[in-house]
Amino acid sequence: MRVADVLPVPTPLEPVDRPETVGAPAARRRGGLVGRINVVGWRVIALAAFLVVWHLASIPAGKLLLPSPLDIVPAFIDEVRSGQLVTATLSSLQVFAVGYLLAIVTGVAFGVLMGGMPRLGETLEIYVNALNATPRVALIPFIILWFGLGTNAKIVVVWFQAVMPILINTYAGVQNTDPDLLEAARSFGARRGQLFRHIMLPAALPYIVTGLRLGAAMAMVGTVIAELQTALTGLGYLMAQFGGTFQTAKYFAPVLVLAAMGMLVSQLLKVVERRLARWKSTQAEL
């Protein structure tokens, strides 16, 4: 008797449709939609609770010290109708956009260079950290002396505020590039520029996006600081004007616009970060 006659002959496995997997994508989509609705609902509830507490706190404080949201809404509408708030917003957006874009270009470029050239990075790292620890507000009078009170000085202030987080995070991201991947690329004859473009920069993308989010917040702060110092145009100018004349209800109009701008930029960068995270997980699976 042979062993093959005793042992059972294995049969080829057939794919089995598991009932729990049927309709899983649709369930996930429904769960994701419900999750988003719940988050939006909680945000609305939190905002409503904050406005109620604000209104109750404004009653004993008085309109001069703390205006109620019910007082801010008509003041906001009046500022929009007069065109003053729209003009100031466009001016601030121009300063913010130009300074922030310059910070992105210079911060990413120097961060990649410092991370890709270890000797250069070790040489400049101590000076970058020292400059990052220096209060940039203390240098604004010198920037005004060098560039005047116009738009150029504001752009320099915004760039100076935003460039350091972007540079430092890009530098850290390039430093964390997989050395085995770099060695493999060098063995295939990749040049330094190709290493920068195809390996180091993609590996540092999550760090860069984090730096962009931090830099956007700093750029928004820099925009207000620059306009408060120059007090010529923009939302900072309106804040200085209304604050100096104790028009506290109107003072909150540019503050709300700045908060909305910061929230919008932050949400856009979060969308970019999610797309990059999805791309990174897909690359890891490959």
PyMOL commands that set and color helices and strands:
alter all, ss='L'
color gray80, all
select helices_A, chain A and resi 3-6+19-21+24-61+69-82+84-116+118-133+136-147+151-175+179-187+192-203+205-230+235-244+248-285
alter helices_A, ss='H'
color red, helices_A
deselect
rebuild
show_as cartoon
